Amino acid sequence: MSQYIFPPAEQASVAVRGTSARYAVSRIFCVGRNYAAHALEMGGNPDREPPFYFSKPASALVPSGSTVPYPPSTKNYHFEMELVVAIGAPVFKVAAADAQAAVWGYAAGLDMTRRDLQAEAKSMGRPWDTAKGFEQSALITELVPVSEIGPLNQGAITLAVNGVEKQRGDLSDQIWNVAEVISNLSHYYHLEPGDLIYTGTPEGVGAVKPGDVITGAIEGLATLSLTIGQPE
Ligand code: MN
């Protein structure tokens, strides 16, 4: 029997609609640019270049409905409303035509971002970890199994701050759809059950401050909410 010097961290997991069973999470992959209009607002290229990725630790997950303190070392804390895909079967170098079978379910999520740190990292050619992979940076709703709602390739994706709409797009606006993202990512990693993919955000990203309430929706999925607390 294994012994540990310190108790192991709690297993990260996500609630699942209609059951008390939870989806255990091992990795969180994020697509860096997947809606043309958002690529443009970030000063990037809206063309169909191959997707690129960054990661967040599974420990960064926060359930929808939470209050999260305004994070340290930023003055430009941004929301990014995203469709999240949960992998349910192992795939490696899978063709896009076969990739949908690896989807276990979907959730709505927020890729919270320290935009000032990201801009600095971009300009200096440095990694994005402190901008993207920080504590409590991955908000997520309950998962809905694909067996209940079918493939999600279209439908409105929206976000509001204090009731004022900031982001509106459609999943069909994705530069790379879910199957294409899974196919591409599976050429870099052996994807496994427990892997989440945040699939990118539409245009309209912006900053929040303590006291703000973010709400978001994707057709067919649970409504998302996050309250920004005072800094620690
Ligand atoms: Mn994002």
Boltz pocket constraint, residues with backbone or C-beta under 6 A from the ligand:
constraints:
  - pocket:
      binder: B
      contacts: [[A, 30], [A, 31], [A, 32], [A, 80], [A, 82], [A, 111], [A, 198], [A, 200], [A, 201]]
      max_distance: 6.0
